[in-house]
Amino acid sequence: MPDAQEWLAAATVDDAVAALRPDYRVLLLTADGLQGGPGDATSERFLATAEATARERLDGRRPEDLPELAAWREAYRAFGAKPQRTRPSVEALLRRLEPDGLPRIDRITDVYNAVSVAHLLPLGGEDRAAYAGPPRLVRADGTEPFDTTAGGETVVEHPDPGEVVWRDDAGVTCRRWNWRQCTRTRITHDTTRAVFLLDVLDPLTDDDATAAADALTEGLLALGPGAVVHRRLVGSGSR
């Protein structure tokens, strides 16, 4: 497995994506030495705090009425996706706040979901040990493999031509920018090395992205005090 800093340095955002949304940035954060496992009191504390923060931010409004989320709907439409059918990940989470609260999945996923809804940005987490090469954000040609499940069975799908996807050397790791992650790189109870992708569009600023990354770092270190974290801001808007 490559050194985390070298791996981060090789991550790219393709010019075709930058042309689509010149304001796009991604803050990539790696964490090695994590302690995965089922949800516990620590991850529950982060989720409960984030739920309260998100409800306050929404203040009775629909998620898509927030400017931070409206920007992602526009970005989805720009490459031909229908955001009312395939929602940006942060919007999908916020829609689950009522009446039952956010899903409880595992201690690492619960912490990054908490940061996502509290800071109003899409945030994905993946097992870095399962990657083949560095992450790259591109517009798909439609032939790339995407492993997922359908009806309880493992299947391989393909993105639409022109779709914005994250990929590595083996295939697509996340479709429609931040809509659905593949099975291969998903976080599990055994994950010890992960990468987190914090997606940023205006009106969120680089300072907002840094604040979200700081909160994520705090959560990850609460789960595993010995974790080693690195980060890098990538994109045409890095300013």
Secondary structure, 3 states (H helix, E strand, C coil): CCCHHHHHHCCEECHHHHHHCCCCEEEEEEEECCCCCCCCHHHHHHHHHHHHHHHHHHCCCCHHHCHHHHHHHHHHHHCCCCCCCCCCHHHHHHCCCCCCCCCCCCHHHHHHHHHHHHHCCCEEEEEHHHCCCCCEEEECCCCCCEEEEECCEEEEECCCCCCEEEECCCCEEEECCCCEECCCCCCCCCCCEEEEEEEECCCCCHHHHHHHHHHHHHHHHHHCCCCEEEEEEECCCCC
